[in-house]
Each structure stands twice: as structure tokens, then as C-alpha cells.
Amino acid sequence: MEDLGNQRRSSEKRRERRGSDRSGAPRPRPPRRPRAVGRSSDVGPRPQSTRTRRPPQRRSLRSVLDEVKEFTPCLAVDPALLRRANNKKYTGLHRCCTHCTPSSKSKNTGDIPGMCGLVDILRLEGGKFRRLPYRLVPYLSFVVQQPMTCQRDHHKATLSSSRVQEAITKCASDADDHGKGGGRKEQEKRAAGIVSAMSSAVYRPLVRLIAWLFFWTFGHMFERLDIQHSHTAMLLQAQERGVPMVFLPSHKSHMDYLIMTFALFSLGIRIPRVAAGDNLRLPFVSWLVTHLGGFFIKRKLDVSDKKDVLYRRCLHEYMEQLLQSGESLEFFLEGSRSRSGKPCTPKAGLLSVVVDTVREGLVEDVLVVPVNISYDRLVETTFVKNELMGGEKRPETLREALKGVWSFITRRVGVVRVDFSQPFSLQEFLSKAVIAKGSLLEMSQVSRRGSTVNLTQSYHRRLVTALSYHIMYDITLCTSLTPTSMVSFLLLNKFRQYGATIDELIDGYLQLERLAELHGR
């Protein structure tokens, strides 16, 4: 009964709210409001507003940055993972592979994880030199006091080696069999010319002079030349082992040669012998390169279908002599410069020589050091842009080189970052590497047509190929995320279709930065 009474009272209130009488007559509807002027359904022109609009004021970037909202994660991430990322101290140390080189990963890292921070090698500490003459000329004093080891030439040792003599005898007998003439004396003369073109030496007064000039030149070109403090300590500890090191940097610019040599000299690391292509054999440039430790090699070892046995043997023997004497090497695994900034397919020709030297027992071990060089802006922007648009690559000439040097000096290209990965033992990699087996299916006859290469890869070739790809992966891992690359990534991916305002771009940048920190970058 109480429920029935409640229902009656609620129905009576509902009738009173609707405004209806007992007869059930509906309440009259209120009159319709007049339609506002200026809608799309009205006929006639829309009257202009008498209110004057203020011109848009240009906002400074600092005022926009002050109004950036606090970052909120855009991905569904575990909060525990976020806490671990916040508590993790980033040291910038790029360790080597756990599966392929576990012993190398645990070596030479005793007190390195406690070191963190970037070091600009273009800026010297003010309190480093106490005497007055050194304070007046700090850069000159630094390059004079920097230690350097004496490095000898290996021209005679390469020519007198038994393997080169066997190659000379074989080439002479092959020439006699084909009736081309040119006996042993002719082949000996050719071998002497090959080794003479490869030979180089590190002229210490010239290295110090060039380093002093680089302090002035790079100081005008770059805002900073940064290297992680932990990387410096790691390389110095690896050098104390007395094992030759092979530096394998990424190749994005012609400045890579100069930056690597200058960086290693400034850090007190032994200057390596650099393999350069014969396209850089220009007047005065070739003399400068050979006296700074570079040696020229052919970009194409075999001109015709037949292998140039004598040239290959001279190159192998020269590199083996360098490694046996404890010299360090430096060459670019990609072969040529990357136009797009992405890593190219590795070319493992010179790397196979290093692997052969270790496997044959000529050298006890070699430390492999992957290196990445990052630029805010490439120096050869104009040439790379023309080549990416389909233009042909211009051959290097002395005139183009001088124009390039002048444009280098008069242009600001931002910050350069050099990142070294942890050196790993090549002997350990060769003993513990697991190489994938070849395909079970044979290649079709359509793919074989026109191919003059033997398709059955040996274990040695697959081992060198696996090593080269592993090194390229390490180079990619130690790549630093520059602000230029992060903004370019956002514009080419997230805001590719509709663009972005400055506020949206800053929000996206902060989200990407947080995501990079989450992954330990």
C-alpha cells in the first residue's frame, strides 16, 4: 500500500510539472524565438562585424617553452618499468654483445660506470697549464705535450715477405704461359710500385701542426665536439693491454677521417693507419694523407673478371705487417659514404684480412672498436642533396677540394658527437660465434644465369659476413639521438600528413625524449 501511494504522489507531481489540467489538455507551446541574423539559411549578405581584429603577435620561443604542459605518457607502459628507468643512471657506455663476447663485456669496466658526462675536446681546461707561456698559448702547448709513439714504415718488410715473393713467381709464370711476356723482373717492379703506393708513415711534427690547426678550424665550424667521459676511460684501459685495435666508424662525411684522427690524438690514443680510397689521391692531399697515417687502396681490386693476385697479396701482407708490429687500423666497413644517413650494407674485404691474420696465428688477438659519428648538419649538404635527387656523383678534383675546404671553414654545422662502443676480442668472437646454416633450397637457374661468382659460401666467408653485420649492428646501437634527428623523425612520421604547430612539436619532442630515456638511450 505504501508503494501504491508513492506512485500516485509521483504521478501527480509529474502532471503539475507538465502543466496539464484534469481534462488532459496539453500546455500551449511557447512562441518560437526569431532566427539570428547571419546564418547560412538566411537570404542576403552576412553583415560584417564592426569589431576590429588585433594583428597576431609573434611569440618568442622561450615564452612557448614556458607554457609547455607536463609530460603525460602516450603509451601504455608498466609503471614499474617507468620507475626503473627513472632510477637508472645513464653512463653512456655501450657494451658489447653478451652472447658472442661475454668475457669482453666484463673486462675493462671496473670503475667506468661511475663516470658520466660529455667532454668537449675543443675546449681545454683553464687550470691544466700552470706556467705562464703555456697559459698564453694553451692549444699549442697541448699538442706539443701530447704523447706520440714512433711508427715505422713497412715497405721493405712487405716486399721481402715469402708470400709476396710466391705471388710474384706465380704471376710471372702465368704471364709466360699466356704469352704476354713480362717475366719476374717486370712483376717485381709492379709489386714495388703497389707497395710504394700503399706505404705511409705518421710524421709526428706534421700531426702536431695539423692538430693545432684543427683546434682553430673545428672551433669555428662546430659548436662542440663531444665524447663521453666513460668512452675515453674505456679506450685508455683497452690500450694498456698492448693489443692492436681496429676502429670501424660509420661513414657519413669526408670529415670522418679528420675527426677520428683528431679525436684519438686529443684523447691520447695511438693514431691508427687509415685505409683511404684512391679517389682521394689528389695533389698535396695525397701527400698530407700519407704523412698522417693514411694509405691508399683501390676501390675495385679486380679490374677484369680475373682476380689481381699480386695486388691482393701485397695488400694482405701490408696489413698483416701493420698488425704484427702493434699498429692500429681504421677503415670504413660500409665502403662509401651513406647518402641517406642510414647504415649501408657492409663490405667485408678488409675485415677478412684482419680475420685471416688472427685465425692463422700471426697476431694473438685484435680488439674491434665500432664507432659512430653523428652530425647536427652534414658539411656536404649540397652534394648529398644533388645525389639524393638523382644527380651523378662528381669526381673529386683539387679545385672541388679547395672549394669544399673554404665552405667548411665558413659554415657552422652545429654539434658533432663521437660514440665508441666497447672493444671486444676478435679471437673470442671467432671461437664462440654461432653461424647460421645455409639455405636448404638451392638457388633457381633463373637466379644463376649471368653470375660468375661461386654460390657455395665457405664457412670462412659466412663467418666474416656474420661479423660484419654484427659490427654494423653495434654501430647502430651506439648512435646518439641528436635533437636534429629527433625533430626530423617527428616531422617525417608523426606530423607527416598535416604538419604541426610549435606547441605540438614540442609536446611530441618531449614524449619522444621520455621514450628514449625509457629504453636507456
Residue, then its C-alpha position, 0 to 999 in steps of 0.5 A: m500500500e505504501d508503494l501504491g501511494n508513492q506512485r500516485r504522489s509521483s504521478e501527480k507531481r509529474r502532471e503539475r510539472r507538465g502543466s496539464d489540467r484534469s481534462g488532459a489538455p496539453r500546455p500551449r507551446p511557447p512562441r518560437r524565438p526569431r532566427a539570428v541574423g547571419r546564418s547560412s539559411d538566411v537570404g542576403p549578405r552576412p553583415q560584417s562585424t564592426r569589431t576590429r581584429r588585433p594583428p597576431q603577435r609573434r611569440s618568442l620561443r622561450s615564452v612557448l617553452d614556458e607554457v609547455k604542459e607536463f609530460t603525460p605518457c602516450l603509451a601504455v607502459d608498466p609503471a614499474l618499468l617507468r620507475r626503473a628507468n627513472n632510477k637508472k643512471y645513464t653512463g653512456l657506455h655501450r657494451c658489447c654483445t653478451h652472447c658472442t663476447p661475454s668475457s669482453k663485456s666484463k673486462n675493462t669496466g671496473d670503475i667506468p660506470g661511475m663516470c658520466g658526462l660529455v667532454d668537449i675536446l675543443r675546449l681545454e681546461g683553464g687550470k691544466f697549464r700552470r706556467l705562464p707561456y703555456r697559459l698564453v698559448p694553451y692549444l699549442s702547448f697541448v699538442v706539443q705535450q701530447p704523447m706520440t709513439c714512433q711508427r715505422d714504415h713497412h715497405k721493405a718488410t712487405l716486399s721481402s715477405s715469402r708470400v709476396q715473393e710466391a705471388i710474384t713467381k706465380c704471376a710471372s709464370d702465368a704471364d709466360d704461359h699466356g704469352k704476354g711476356g713480362g717475366r719476374k723482373e717486370q712483376e717485381k717492379r709492379a709489386a714495388g710500385i703497389v707497395s710504394a703506393m700503399s706505404s705511409a708513415v705518421y710524421r709526428p711534427l706534421v700531426r702536431l701542426i695539423a692538430w693545432l690547426f684543427f683546434w682553430t678550424f673545428g672551433h669555428m665550424f662546430e659548436r662542440l665536439d663531444i665524447q663521453h667521459s666513460h668512452t675515453a676511460m674505456l679506450l685508455q684501459a683497452q690500450e694498456r693491454g698492448v693489443p692492436m685495435v681496429f676502429l670501424p666508424s660509420h661513414k657519413s662525411h669526408m670529415d670522418y677521417l679528420i675527426m677520428t684522427f683528431a679525436l684519438f690524438s686529443l684523447g691520447i690514443r695511438i693514431p691508427r693507419v687509415a685505409a683511404g680510397d684512391n679517389l682521394r689521391l689528389p695533389f698535396v692531399s695525397w701527400l698530407v694523407t700519407h704523412l698522417g697515417g693514411f694509405f691508399i687502396k683501390r676501390k675495385l681490386d679486380v679490374s677484369d673478371k680475373k682476380d689481381v693476385l699480386y695486388r691482393r697479396c701485397l695488400h694482405e701482407y701490408m696489413e698483416q705487417l701493420l698488425q704484427s708490429g702493434e699498429s692500429l687500423e681504421f677503415f670504413l666497413e660500409g665502403s662509401r659514404s651513406r647518402s641517406g644517413k642510414p647504415c649501408t650494407p657492409k663490405a667485408g674485404l678488409l675485415s677478412v684480412v684482419v680475420d685471416t691474420v688472427r685465425e692463422g696465428l700471426v697476431e694473438d688477438v685484435l680488439v674491434v672498436p665500432v664507432n659512430i659519428s653523428y652530425d647536427r648538419l652534414v658539411e656536404t649538404t649540397f652534394v648529398k642533396n644533388e645525389l639524393m635527387g638523382g644527380e651523378k656523383r662528381p669526381e673529386t678534383l683539387r679545385e672541388a677540394l679547395k672549394g669544399v675546404w673554404s665552405f667548411i671553414t665558413r659554415r657552422v654545422g652545429v654539434v658533432r658527437v663521437d660514440f665508441s662502443q666497447p672493444f671486444s676480442l676478435q679471437e673470442f668472437l671467432s671461437k664462440a660465434v654461432i653461424a647460421k646454416g645455409s639455405l636448404l633450397e638451392m638457388s633457381q637457374v633463373s637466379r644463376r644465369g649471368s653470375t660468375v661468382n661461386l654460390t657455395q659460401s665457405y664457412h670462412r666467408r659466412l663467418v666474416t659476413a656474420l661479423s660484419y653485420h654484427i659490427m654494423y649492428d653495434i654501430t647502430l646501437c651506439t648512435s646518439l639521438t641528436p635533437t636534429s634527428m629527433v625533430s626530423f623523425l617527428l616531422l617525417n612520421k608523426f606530423r607527416q600528413y598535416g604538419a604541426t604547430i610549435d606547441e605540438l612539436i614540442d609536446g611530441y619532442l618531449q614524449l619522444e625524449r621520455l621514450a628514449e630515456l625509457h629504453g636507456r638511450 
